[in-house]
Amino acid sequence: MQKAVYDKSSIRNHVKDMISGKIKTLEFYLNFTLEASRDIKKTSKYDSFREEIQEEIYHLDKQMVSLKTMQKNFQKVLNSTSETIKLGSLVITNKARFYISVSLGEFFYEGDRFYAISPESPMAKMMIGKKVGDSFVLNNISQAIEEVF
């Protein structure tokens, strides 16, 4: 990986916007599904279809709760810098780039691949407390910490 300088504030805002975008998209689908459920005729002929829509609404509601929780947890992520890895750290290893914040997974920022991971994830637990120059092994893959923002 080539040496690059990353603006952690911009990456933080990008992740925040991604979470908000996912919530807006899910709200759209939830409202669309609720509207569709109201339009179904109240006859026994449509009972199974109504049940399927109710099941879909239930799943969308669960996803919404999960995203809202993620959004709330993201507010706790500080934007401060530190020499040791902690919640809010942007960590560059010789294999990948990690933003220890929330469990959002893979995302791209200015053409580079990053992983937003929860501090409870096995990867973050291996990194927290370490600093530049340290290394760790997870799933038989060795990684060296090159930068911490």
C-alpha positions, 0 to 999 in steps of 0.5 A: 500500500502506498503511503497516503495522508487521510483526513479522519474528519472527512472519513468520519463525516463520510461514514456518518452520511452513509449511515444516514443514507441507509436510514433514509433508504430504509424509511422509503422502503418501510413507507412503501411497504406500509402503503402497499399493506393498506392497499390490499383488499380485506378479503380472505383471498389476500390473507397470505399476501398480507401476512408476507407484507407484515413479515416484511414490515417486521424485518424492516423495523428490525433493520431500522432499530439496528441502524438507529442504534448504530447511528446513536453509537456512532455519536460516541466515536470521538475524533481525537488523535492518539498514539495508541489505537482506541475507539475512533482510531483510523488504523492503517496496516500493511494489509488494510485500512480500518476505522474503529467506530461502528460495524458498517463493514467495507466502504470506499473513500476517495478510491481507497477501501476501508473497513468500519469495524466495531470496537467489539469485533475480533479485529478491533480487540486485537488492535486496541492498545497497540501503536505504530510498529506493533503487529498482530495475528488474526486468523493466521494473517499477520498485520503490521500497524503502519499508521494511526490517526 
